[in-house]
Amino acid sequence: MIETERPILREFTLDDAAAFYPLVTDPAVTRYTGDAGLVRTLEEARNSLRDRPIADYRKHGFGRLACVLKSTGQIIGFAGLKFLDDLNEVDIGYRFVPEHWGKGLATEACQPLMRYGFDVLKLDRIIGLVEPEHIASVRVLEKLGLRYAGMIEIRSSAVARYVLTAPSR
């Protein structure tokens, strides 16, 4: 568990499926994610939780984490590191429900995750993948210190790759 001023980040459980559902089905949330329309039911959301973040915890020891707003106890999004097998890289990613956009929560949640990646996991670098027109997400990556490193194709989609190399140890 990681605690910041406003959110707590913790591992997802299957009991979080109802809160996870809008993060994988709301067209506004999934617009730039490359997986819009893949999850349609609560059961599919539960399966996605099991097969993605929960499986990542077991396989890699880290993954996307539930972002729980301290003031309400509600899951309002997720943030976390994810190992991308097809790129052999670790990606920082985040999603929030629209009512919590523009409040700095993605940056606040991801800062300790970046430190964890470098200090605990001893990663050499962390990447962020983003559709270039998703300006708000680009800004979050830049606030985290990642810099544009070119366009790449992943899963039949061209995305911008941002990179931050580990500080000197």
Disulfide bonds with the S-S distance in Angstrom:
none
